């Protein structure tokens, strides 16, 4: 799909095409459809990120909680979105050793218990070991810092997804 076709698409088609850029949150695409045309993918991404920033705490938390745990139960059951599946596979999370899987499972549980939402990391360019290292480091942060970091990571994920989708 091209940026030009998105700029010309009817609003429902625009939202359908971009509804998964932010995990299970088509409202982000709905918020920016009226701001077309976008001059670049970067401008589209910036508009979507601005919509998230303006959404308010409750909606931001819903967006954060819409993300799956890394190598979590949804992945095991095959319930991830296609994008999440490909991202986690690309980082090798589908090939964890039993020890790595056990540590990620424990860290996911500890992180969720501490913060009330899943650990989020844009895994592109990461390895299983670097993901585990990030989990270990970030579990020591305070909640406000982790909310900010989760939103930053979600923006990165959305940017990667847009780059992969729009020509």
HELIX and SHEET records of a PDB file:
HELIX    1   1 UNK A    3  UNK A    8  1                                   6    
HELIX    2   2 UNK A   11  UNK A   18  1                                   8    
HELIX    3   3 UNK A   27  UNK A   32  1                                   6    
HELIX    4   4 UNK A   33  UNK A   35  5                                   3    
HELIX    5   5 UNK A   41  UNK A   53  1                                  13    
HELIX    6   6 UNK A   57  UNK A   65  1                                   9    
HELIX    7   7 UNK A   73  UNK A   76  1                                   4    
HELIX    8   8 UNK A   82  UNK A   90  1                                   9    
HELIX    9   9 UNK A   93  UNK A   95  5                                   3    
HELIX   10  10 UNK A   98  UNK A  115  1                                  18    
HELIX   11  11 UNK A  128  UNK A  138  1                                  11    
HELIX   12  12 UNK A  143  UNK A  165  1                                  23    
END                                                                             
